[in-house]
Amino acid sequence: MSAKQYILSILEENKGKSVSGAKLAKELSVSRNAIWKAVKNLQADGYAIEAVPNKGYCLSENNDILSGESIMPYLTVDSNALSITVQNLVTSTNTVLKEWAVHGAPEGTILIAEEQTQGRGRMGRPFYSPAKTGIYMSILLRPALGLDDSVLLTTSAAVAVSNAIEEVTGCQTKIKWVNDIYIKDKKVCGILTEGSVCLEGGGLEYCIVGIGINVSRPEGDFPGKLRHTADGIFSNSKDSIGLRSRLAATIINNFWAYYKNPFHDNILTEYRNRSFIIGKEIEILSGDTLQQATAVDIDTRARLVVRYQDGTQKILTSGDVSI
Ligand code: BTN
């Protein structure tokens, strides 16, 4: 860990409080001048650090930059199992992490971005990913699961995000099969799980769970149709200051706990309980065809059981449903 990272991690742990420069210098065995230079560097990166006379350096409570150091204090997972990188701007965290996976990155590698230029959703749709108002995160897994069971990863991620949003913000969430999180009737999060299958054996070589959350409604609003279908957990970015790091960490904590126990009954029960389509009339878009049906249940493999108007029942493994 560099001096800059060390100082940032101490300031993040003591957010809103002053940390003595002399103490930092002693801990790092460097001069106070070296500490001052590192702090200047952090300030140049945008960190709101104040030098308080006779007290030291203080990272403002209003500092809202996502970093490994800002997330770390909230992690309850064994941090040795994870490697978290936060970048300012990427094309898509899923795309970049896929390249890392191909080059051998281990399970538990997590890439988070402040902004994505080519954020991707399911069915080839774009995922709007503006700076500072969201969390765009991809988690690399190398699970000992067959393709059929991999849907449980998406299910676990959906429950992990739902629970984390409720824990951190107090807002009630619902899950729209298969992987969208809603608050009231607006989408606040989408999950895109992608993987590569081993040609020999047919198991998963790796799997990437990509989670995109609109933490607050973007300044200037969402573009086009999204204005009516999407929302932020908060309507104003001022209300979410300091919460993105805690939310990102809580999602990781929850997801990791579920991942280590993927067949945990509670996850499917919670997933079902949070569903807001069971029992409702839905429209299923499959290719170019739109069909009306009733959502009957979510089965033990997180598949959607539907009944068409002619009375026939079908189990769906994927698709796009709307109410
Ligand atoms: C959807 O709504 O259909 C899924 C959206 C998934 C978006 C996330 S943001 C992080 C990761 N990187 C991407 O390009 N996509 C996922």
Residues whose N, C-alpha, C, O or C-beta is under 5 A from the ligand:
A	BS01	BTN	S92 T93 N94 Q118 G119 R120 G121 R122 F127 Y136 M137 G190 I191 L192 G210 I211 G212
